[in-house]
């Protein structure tokens, strides 16, 4: 698997320096994850994009600082992760591959920084880590991400990690969005 700065050097992108947050993408015990996934309040918050409530429920279940032993750390899995600041052990967000790679080798990423941690470099670290993990899989040729159709924090994150704005697309679930991509191979 490529390390972040090797990945950036190959694409002639700026190196990620010491100012970027260092995070780990962790999976917890299946029982903990299933407990959250089966919680009606969590599901309702997810459906309604109530991200402060999602964060509160995650922190209620796993704590604001990770004390449980992760099942995996920074291991490629085509699903979601809790995101932990390596220095403070705080659970600062969550991120995911929205599914396994398509037959064409395309995978989509998504990330969310919990309230109180926005604007501190965590989203950039999450997105970069997802791209790095995807780049280590021979099944992935291209990484996609979607943002709201205007300049915002997510568009800056994606540009910062080297993703390219492709254009507007109409997504069945989200409506009009901006599509970003990074070609890994091909």
Secondary structure, DSSP 8 states (H G I E B T S, - for coil): ---HHHHHHHTT-----TTS--EEEEE--HHHHHHHHT-HHHHHHHHTT-HHHHHHHHHHHHTTBT-S--SEES---SSEEEEEETTT-BEEEEEEESSS--TTSEEEEEEEE-TTSTTSSHHHHHHHHHHHHHHT-TT-SEEEEEEESS--HHHHHHHHTT-EEEEEEEETTTEEEEEEEEE---
